[in-house]
């Protein structure tokens, strides 16, 4: 699958919305500064026309511009506040807050290497947890299209957790997976991905680098335990400041 197709896949991301508020705040702030400068120049026009009939009209125009500038400043403060609130909320999605004391049955998978290639890849495992992979990883989050194992294996190499769900999963389960996909630890995150390769009898399959857990029924405590145990445990740990939600390597 090429990167152009990847760019058009449907995916929900909190990060984009958060930075949109930052951009809006910056733009509105610049507009308010421009309005103050305009108001100042209008005041200068008043001083230059003290004896002319246009004075009243210019004063009215100046008041309007200044009031507009006040409104823009207030709007920029709101936008910046929304940005910082959303980013501060990152601590809300700390994996340590998930249930993490369940007994889980995890398979230690064979290691198949970790080379980078853009050539077609044949995986020995039906749902691979290691092996050759694409040089690009993808962003954390909830996916409605299957992005391809070459990308997902790269994510696991960086310590990400992949939760595979059935395409016909219930809306309730999908909503819960969207919630789980917001959790982070250091430079690693969670991806929820639809997958036709989930074996019969399993509702979800949860994977990390060389680790697989199959569940016949989704279990919050077991999934939370798996996440806590294996997130950020891949062979390549990338700082959060570098990964920025995945999709950077």
JOVENGI-V501284 format. One record per pair of residues at least 24 apart in sequence whose C-alpha atoms are under 8 Angstrom apart, sorted by the first residue. I is the first residue (numbers start at 0). J is the second residue. Records with the same first field share a line. If there is no record, write none. Layout:
I=J ; J
This chain:
0=146 ; 147
5=146
8=142 ; 143 ; 144 ; 146
9=142 ; 143 ; 144
10=140 ; 141 ; 142 ; 143
11=140 ; 141 ; 142
12=139 ; 140 ; 141
13=181
14=244
17=81 ; 82 ; 85 ; 86
18=82
20=78 ; 79 ; 81 ; 82
21=78 ; 79 ; 82
23=75 ; 78
24=74 ; 75 ; 76 ; 77 ; 78 ; 79
25=75
26=75
27=71 ; 72 ; 74 ; 75
28=71 ; 72 ; 75
30=68 ; 71
31=67 ; 68 ; 69 ; 71 ; 72
32=68
34=64 ; 65 ; 67 ; 68
35=64 ; 65 ; 68
37=64
38=62 ; 64 ; 65
89=182 ; 183
92=181 ; 182 ; 183
93=182 ; 183 ; 184
94=182 ; 183 ; 184 ; 223 ; 226 ; 227
95=227
97=220 ; 223 ; 224 ; 227
98=219 ; 220 ; 221 ; 223 ; 224
99=220 ; 221 ; 223 ; 224 ; 225 ; 227
100=220 ; 221 ; 224
101=220 ; 221 ; 224
102=221
103=212 ; 221 ; 224 ; 225
104=212
105=210 ; 211 ; 212 ; 213
106=210 ; 211 ; 212
107=209 ; 210 ; 211
108=209 ; 210 ; 211
109=209
110=209
113=156
120=149
125=196
126=196 ; 197
127=152
128=152 ; 155 ; 206 ; 207 ; 208 ; 209 ; 210 ; 211
129=155 ; 156 ; 208 ; 209
134=248
135=246 ; 247 ; 248
136=245 ; 246 ; 247 ; 248
137=245 ; 246 ; 247
138=190 ; 244 ; 245 ; 246 ; 247
139=180 ; 181 ; 188 ; 189 ; 190 ; 244 ; 245 ; 246
140=177 ; 180 ; 181 ; 189 ; 190 ; 191
141=176 ; 177 ; 180 ; 190 ; 191 ; 192
142=190 ; 191 ; 192 ; 193
143=192 ; 193
144=192 ; 193
145=192 ; 193 ; 194
146=192
152=208
154=245
155=206 ; 207 ; 208 ; 233
156=208 ; 233 ; 234 ; 235
157=186 ; 187 ; 231 ; 232 ; 233 ; 234 ; 235 ; 236 ; 237
158=187 ; 188 ; 207 ; 208 ; 229 ; 230 ; 231 ; 232 ; 233 ; 234 ; 235 ; 236
159=187 ; 188 ; 189 ; 190 ; 207 ; 208 ; 230 ; 231 ; 233
160=188 ; 189 ; 190 ; 205 ; 206 ; 207 ; 226 ; 229 ; 230
161=189 ; 190 ; 191 ; 192 ; 205 ; 206 ; 207
162=189 ; 190 ; 191 ; 192 ; 203 ; 204 ; 205 ; 206
163=191 ; 192 ; 193 ; 194 ; 197 ; 203 ; 204 ; 205
164=191 ; 192 ; 193 ; 194 ; 197 ; 202 ; 203 ; 204
165=193 ; 194 ; 195 ; 197 ; 202 ; 203
166=193 ; 194 ; 195
184=230 ; 231
185=231 ; 238 ; 239
186=231 ; 236 ; 237 ; 238 ; 239 ; 240 ; 241 ; 242 ; 243 ; 244
187=230 ; 231 ; 236 ; 237 ; 239 ; 244 ; 245
188=230 ; 231 ; 244 ; 245
207=233
208=232 ; 233
